[in-house]
Amino acid sequence: MENGKNIIVIFNDDHGQWALPTYGNTELHTPTLDYLARTGVVMENAFTPTPVCSPARASFLTGRLASQHGLHDYIATGDHFGTRNWLGSEVTLAQLLQAAGYETALSGKWHIGNDIEPQSGFDHWFALSGDYPIGAKGRYRFSRDGVVEEHDGYKTQVITDAAIRFLRNRNAEKPFFLMIGHTATHSPWADHPQRLVDQYKNCSFKDIPDDDAYPFGYQNLESKDLIDRSHSREALSQYYASVSSIDESVGRLMDELDALALRDDTLIVYTSDHGLCCGHHGIWGKGNGTMPLNMVEESIRVPLIFNHPRSIHSSQRRSEYVDHLDLFQTLADFAGVASDLDSEKRYAGRSFLPVLEKGESDPSWRRIQFCEYGTTRMIRTPSYKLIRNYPDGEILLFDLEEDPRETKDIAKDEACDTLVIELLSQMNAHFERYEVSENSGVREGGPEPCNVTSPWVV
């Protein structure tokens, strides 16, 4: 195995695509990520398969839909949900890479169950553990290879310290896979470094549309308690600071790669589990920021940046529709383990490594995206987005060209009857092709719960 096939995946929590200058934000300061984007590849239409953390992470690591691996909502920590091994019957990217000779490591958030015990496929384990408090600064519990220890300070810095420690102490004879799970962009938006917060105190936050309240449901009561609406400017300053703090951590990581002469041999991937609304559509939160669950663009779009000096053409901005299922296939292809995948598992993703390496368009690439979250499913084309909520069958349809803010449901317009039928047919065919019946999000009785607040728990 070539050492030039090293992989680092920075997999953030709640980092919306809109919250980066490379995607159009005019007030954020992220010089390191700007550099990675400028000298790498930016995927302009990158999506999550599920707009909430645990199933999105599971989909990336397994390359499979939630209706295949069976994890449909965030996992409650500290009880029987959180201690279960949810991916026990799946084969993860880490397992594939480890079997192929990679040295593998996790630093930061896991949140796919049983984060205290090192999970199969990882040689090194430094995971946020159990019922850890959310927040940016404080005392946090981490599991270092199965032994729980406490660390004080800024969580982003602690996670980065562990990632750098792995790079320094790794087996230099092996390629490596390092997954870094930052949580700084997750609520509560408070206690980030004041020097970073202060630089955003006078921002206009003009890149966040001044939307009316989301008209297709009501705001999740849990979400409404995240911040006092009268202090939304402070929350936004903190959120922007959280992005800048992650940017600084990526800078530390890149400096370490340079110092260890690893930079040219390492593929860096920067992404997030899902997006986030910070007042967009009147929502504070992601897919579960409303009830019924939403699929607004800010919830489903994620940043996705690739950078590898030796093998990827720089300064590319790609318009192909891609998601974490495709990312799984792309990394498997990059590492040379794609042939080890079990074809009987029916993977919905596709490697776009040839597109990255050649810098050429692929006319056969899809211009369509599917998402699911429990009993809610979505199909999105360049022009339209259709959402269906099961089991009552409520359907929403948006014309994304005429109504990009998704304010007017046209599903009941007589002129749209044929379009609704066509989109439903495509969506149903997609999920019927790939879903595992006992793990389907729309099976009778709803998905298996992984917390006590899932909307389909009765």
C-alpha positions in Angstrom: 0.0 0.0 0.0 1.4 3.4 -1.0 2.1 5.8 1.9 1.0 8.6 -0.5 -2.6 7.4 0.0 -3.0 8.9 3.5 -6.5 10.2 4.3 -7.7 12.8 6.8 -11.5 13.3 7.0 -12.6 16.4 9.0 -16.2 15.6 9.8 -17.8 18.5 11.6 -21.1 18.7 13.5 -23.8 21.2 12.3 -21.6 23.1 9.9 -23.9 24.5 7.3 -22.6 24.9 3.8 -23.6 28.5 3.8 -21.2 29.2 6.6 -18.0 29.3 4.6 -16.6 32.1 2.4 -15.9 29.5 -0.4 -19.7 29.0 -0.6 -20.4 32.7 -0.6 -20.3 33.9 3.0 -18.9 37.4 3.0 -18.2 38.0 6.7 -16.6 34.8 8.0 -12.8 34.6 8.4 -11.5 31.2 7.5 -8.1 31.6 5.8 -7.0 28.0 6.1 -10.2 26.6 4.6 -10.1 29.3 1.9 -6.6 28.0 1.1 -7.8 24.4 1.0 -10.6 25.3 -1.3 -8.5 27.5 -3.6 -5.9 24.9 -4.0 -8.3 21.9 -4.1 -11.7 21.0 -5.2 -15.0 22.5 -3.9 -18.2 20.4 -4.4 -20.9 23.1 -4.8 -23.8 20.7 -4.6 -22.9 18.4 -1.6 -25.7 17.0 0.5 -26.2 14.8 3.5 -28.3 11.7 3.2 -30.0 12.5 6.5 -30.1 15.9 8.2 -29.3 14.8 11.7 -26.0 13.6 13.2 -26.0 9.9 14.0 -27.5 8.5 10.8 -25.5 10.9 8.7 -22.3 9.7 10.3 -23.4 6.1 9.9 -24.1 6.6 6.3 -20.7 8.1 5.6 -18.9 5.2 7.4 -20.9 2.4 5.8 -21.8 4.0 2.5 -25.4 3.0 3.1 -28.7 4.7 3.5 -30.4 5.0 6.9 -33.1 2.6 5.5 -30.3 0.1 5.0 -28.2 0.4 8.2 -31.3 1.2 10.3 -30.2 4.2 12.3 -32.7 7.0 11.7 -32.2 9.6 14.3 -29.6 11.0 16.8 -28.7 8.5 19.5 -29.4 9.3 23.1 -26.2 9.0 25.1 -25.7 7.5 28.5 -28.5 4.8 28.3 -29.3 1.6 26.4 -29.5 3.5 23.2 -26.1 5.0 23.6 -24.3 1.8 24.6 -25.6 -0.3 21.7 -23.3 -1.1 18.8 -25.6 0.2 16.0 -23.2 -0.8 13.2 -22.5 -4.3 14.3 -23.8 -5.9 11.1 -22.2 -3.3 8.8 -18.8 -3.0 7.2 -17.3 0.4 7.8 -14.7 2.4 5.8 -12.3 2.1 8.8 -12.6 -1.7 8.7 -11.9 -1.8 5.0 -8.9 0.5 5.3 -7.5 -1.3 8.3 -7.8 -4.7 6.6 -5.9 -3.1 3.6 -3.0 -2.1 5.8 -3.9 1.3 7.0 -3.3 2.6 10.5 -6.6 4.1 11.5 -7.6 6.6 14.2 -10.6 8.6 15.4 -10.3 11.9 17.4 -13.5 13.6 18.6 -17.1 12.9 18.1 -18.3 9.3 17.2 -22.0 9.4 18.3 -22.9 6.1 16.5 -23.3 4.2 19.8 -20.9 2.7 22.4 -18.3 5.5 22.1 -16.3 4.3 25.2 -15.1 1.1 23.6 -12.8 1.4 20.6 -14.9 0.5 17.6 -14.0 -2.1 15.1 -11.7 -0.8 12.4 -9.9 1.8 14.5 -6.4 1.2 15.9 -6.5 4.4 17.9 -9.5 5.7 19.7 -9.9 9.2 21.3 -13.7 9.7 21.4 -16.0 12.0 23.3 -17.6 9.6 25.7 -20.9 8.8 27.3 -23.2 11.7 28.4 -20.6 14.3 27.7 -21.8 17.9 28.0 -22.2 19.8 24.8 -20.5 23.2 24.6 -17.2 24.6 23.5 -15.2 24.9 26.7 -15.2 23.0 30.0 -14.3 19.6 31.4 -15.0 16.7 29.0 -14.8 13.0 29.1 -12.9 11.2 26.4 -12.2 7.5 25.9 -8.6 6.9 25.0 -8.5 3.4 23.7 -11.2 2.3 26.1 -10.0 4.2 29.2 -12.1 7.2 30.1 -10.2 10.3 31.1 -11.2 13.9 31.6 -9.7 17.0 29.8 -10.2 20.7 30.5 -10.2 23.4 27.9 -11.6 24.2 24.5 -12.9 21.0 23.1 -11.7 21.8 19.5 -8.1 22.2 20.8 -8.3 18.9 22.8 -9.5 17.0 19.7 -6.8 18.6 17.6 -4.1 17.8 20.1 -5.1 14.2 20.0 -5.1 14.2 16.1 -1.6 15.7 16.1 -0.4 13.2 18.7 -1.5 10.4 16.4 0.4 11.9 13.4 3.6 12.2 15.4 3.4 8.7 16.8 2.0 6.7 13.9 3.8 3.8 12.2 5.6 5.7 9.4 5.7 2.5 7.3 1.9 2.4 6.9 -0.6 4.8 5.2 -3.1 6.2 7.7 -6.7 7.1 7.9 -7.6 9.8 10.5 -11.2 10.9 11.1 -11.5 14.1 13.2 -15.0 14.9 14.6 -15.2 18.5 15.7 -18.3 19.7 17.5 -17.7 23.4 17.9 -20.5 24.4 15.5 -23.1 22.5 17.5 -25.3 24.4 20.0 -25.2 25.9 22.5 -23.5 28.7 20.7 -21.5 30.1 23.6 -18.1 30.1 25.3 -16.0 30.2 22.1 -12.7 32.2 22.3 -13.6 35.8 23.0 -11.0 37.1 20.6 -12.8 35.2 17.8 -16.3 36.2 19.0 -15.4 39.9 19.2 -14.4 40.1 15.5 -18.1 39.3 14.6 -19.8 41.5 17.1 -20.4 44.3 14.5 -21.3 42.0 11.6 -24.4 42.6 9.7 -25.0 38.9 9.2 -26.3 39.9 5.8 -25.7 36.4 4.4 -28.5 35.0 6.5 -31.9 35.7 4.9 -34.5 37.5 7.0 -37.1 34.8 6.5 -40.6 34.5 7.9 -41.4 31.6 10.2 -41.3 28.2 8.5 -44.9 27.8 7.2 -45.0 24.0 6.9 -45.0 22.9 10.5 -44.1 24.4 13.8 -40.7 25.0 15.3 -39.5 22.2 17.5 -40.0 23.2 21.1 -36.6 21.8 22.1 -35.0 23.8 19.3 -36.7 27.0 20.4 -35.0 26.7 23.8 -31.5 26.7 22.3 -31.2 30.5 22.4 -33.1 33.5 23.6 -34.4 35.1 20.4 -33.5 38.5 21.8 -29.9 37.4 21.9 -29.7 36.0 18.4 -26.8 38.4 17.4 -24.7 36.9 20.3 -25.6 33.4 19.1 -24.6 34.2 15.6 -21.3 35.8 16.7 -20.6 32.6 18.7 -21.5 30.4 15.7 -19.2 32.4 13.4 -16.5 32.2 16.0 -16.9 28.4 16.2 -16.2 28.1 12.4 -13.1 30.3 12.8 -11.9 28.1 15.7 -12.2 25.0 13.5 -10.4 26.8 10.8 -7.5 27.5 13.2 -7.5 23.8 14.1 -7.2 22.8 10.5 -4.3 25.2 10.2 -2.5 23.5 13.1 -3.1 20.1 11.4 -1.7 21.3 8.1 1.3 22.8 9.8 2.0 19.4 11.4 1.6 17.6 8.1 4.2 20.0 6.6 6.6 19.6 9.5 6.3 15.8 9.2 6.7 15.9 5.3 3.3 14.4 4.9 1.4 17.1 3.2 2.0 16.0 -0.4 1.0 12.4 0.5 -2.2 13.2 2.3 -5.8 13.7 1.0 -7.6 16.1 3.2 -11.4 16.1 3.1 -13.4 18.7 4.9 -17.2 18.2 5.4 -20.0 18.1 7.9 -22.6 15.6 8.9 -25.4 17.9 7.8 -26.3 21.6 7.5 -27.8 24.0 10.0 -30.3 26.9 10.0 -29.3 29.9 12.2 -32.6 31.8 11.6 -32.9 30.7 8.0 -36.6 30.2 7.4 -37.1 31.2 11.0 -35.6 27.9 12.1 -32.7 27.4 14.6 -31.6 23.8 14.0 -31.4 21.2 11.3 -33.9 18.6 10.1 -35.4 18.2 13.5 -35.6 22.0 14.0 -39.2 21.7 13.0 -42.1 19.3 13.3 -42.8 17.8 10.8 -39.1 17.3 10.0 -37.8 19.7 7.4 -35.6 19.3 4.3 -34.8 22.9 3.6 -31.6 23.6 1.7 -29.7 24.9 4.7 -30.4 21.6 6.6 -29.4 19.3 3.8 -26.4 21.1 2.2 -22.9 20.4 3.6 -19.5 21.8 2.8 -17.3 19.3 0.9 -13.7 20.2 0.0 -10.9 17.9 -1.3 -7.2 18.7 -1.3 -4.4 16.5 -2.4 -1.4 18.2 -4.0 -0.2 15.1 -5.8 -3.3 13.6 -7.3 -6.2 16.1 -7.6 -6.4 19.0 -10.0 -6.5 22.2 -8.0 -8.9 25.2 -8.3 -11.9 23.1 -9.3 -15.5 24.0 -8.5 -17.7 21.0 -9.3 -21.4 21.2 -9.8 -22.2 17.5 -9.6 -24.7 16.3 -6.9 -22.8 14.3 -4.3 -23.4 13.1 -0.8 -21.8 11.1 2.0 -22.6 7.8 0.2 -20.6 9.0 -2.8 -17.8 10.1 -0.4 -17.6 6.6 1.0 -17.2 5.2 -2.5 -14.7 7.9 -3.5 -12.4 7.2 -0.5 -12.7 3.5 -1.0 -11.6 4.0 -4.6 -8.8 6.3 -3.6 -7.4 3.8 -1.2 -7.8 0.9 -3.6 -10.3 -1.0 -1.5 -13.4 -0.5 -3.7 -13.1 -4.1 -5.0 -13.5 -5.4 -1.4 -17.0 -4.1 -1.0 -19.8 -6.6 -0.7 -22.0 -6.2 -3.8 -24.9 -7.8 -2.0 -25.2 -4.8 0.3 -26.4 -2.6 -2.6 -24.5 0.6 -2.3 -26.3 3.7 -3.6 -23.2 5.9 -3.9 -20.7 6.2 -6.7 -17.0 7.2 -6.7 -16.3 10.5 -8.2 -12.5 10.1 -7.9 -12.1 10.0 -11.7 -13.8 13.4 -11.9 -11.4 14.8 -9.2 -8.3 13.4 -10.7 -9.0 14.3 -14.4 -10.8 17.5 -13.8 -13.3 16.7 -16.5 -17.0 16.6 -16.6 -18.9 13.4 -16.4 -22.1 13.7 -18.4 -23.5 10.5 -16.9 -23.4 11.9 -13.3 -26.7 12.4 -11.7 -28.5 15.7 -11.2 -30.8 14.4 -8.5 -30.5 14.0 -4.7 -32.5 11.8 -2.3 -32.7 12.4 1.5 -34.5 10.7 4.3 -35.1 11.3 8.0 -37.1 8.7 9.7 -40.6 8.9 8.2 -39.8 11.8 5.9 -38.3 11.4 2.4 -37.2 13.8 -0.2 -36.2 14.0 -3.9 -34.5 17.1 -5.3 -33.7 18.0 -8.9 -32.2 21.3 -10.1 -35.7 22.7 -10.5 -38.0 21.0 -7.9 -38.0 19.5 -4.5 -40.7 17.0 -3.3 -41.0 15.9 0.3 -43.4 13.2 1.6 -44.1 12.6 5.2 -45.2 9.1 6.1 -47.6 7.5 7.1 -50.2 10.2 6.4 -48.8 10.8 3.0 -48.5 14.6 3.2 -46.7 15.9 0.2 -44.9 19.2 -0.3 -43.6 20.4 -3.7 -41.4 23.5 -4.2 -40.3 25.2 -7.5 -36.7 25.9 -6.6 -36.2 28.2 -9.6 -39.2 30.5 -8.9 -39.2 30.0 -5.1 -35.7 29.3 -3.9 -36.6 30.1 -0.3 -39.2 27.3 -0.3 -42.1 29.4 0.8 -44.9 28.2 -1.4 -46.1 24.6 -1.6 -47.4 23.8 -5.1 -48.1 20.1 -4.6 -51.9 20.7 -4.8 -51.8 22.8 -7.9 -53.6 20.9 -10.6 -50.9 21.8 -13.1 -48.4 19.9 -11.0 -50.2 16.6 -10.8 -48.1 14.9 -13.4 -44.9 16.2 -11.9 -45.8 15.0 -8.4 -46.5 11.6 -9.8 -43.2 11.5 -11.7 -41.1 12.6 -8.7 -42.9 10.2 -6.3 -42.3 7.4 -8.7 -38.6 8.2 -8.9 -38.3 8.5 -5.2 -40.2 5.3 -4.4 -38.1 3.4 -7.0 -34.9 4.6 -5.5 -35.7 3.6 -1.9 -37.3 0.3 -3.0 -34.1 -0.6 -4.8 -31.9 0.0 -1.8 -33.8 -0.3 1.4 -33.7 -3.2 3.8 -37.3 -3.9 4.7 -36.7 -4.4 8.4 -34.7 -1.2 8.6 -36.8 1.0 6.3 -37.8 4.4 7.7 -41.3 4.0 6.4 -42.0 0.5 7.5 -45.2 -0.1 9.5 -44.8 1.2 13.0 -42.0 3.5 11.9 -38.2 3.2 12.4 -36.7 1.6 15.5 -36.3 4.4 18.0 -32.8 5.4 19.2 -33.9 8.1 21.6 -37.1 8.8 23.6 -38.0 12.0 21.6 -38.0 10.7 18.1 -41.2 12.0 16.4 -42.3 8.5 15.4 -42.1 7.1 19.0 -45.6 6.5 20.3 
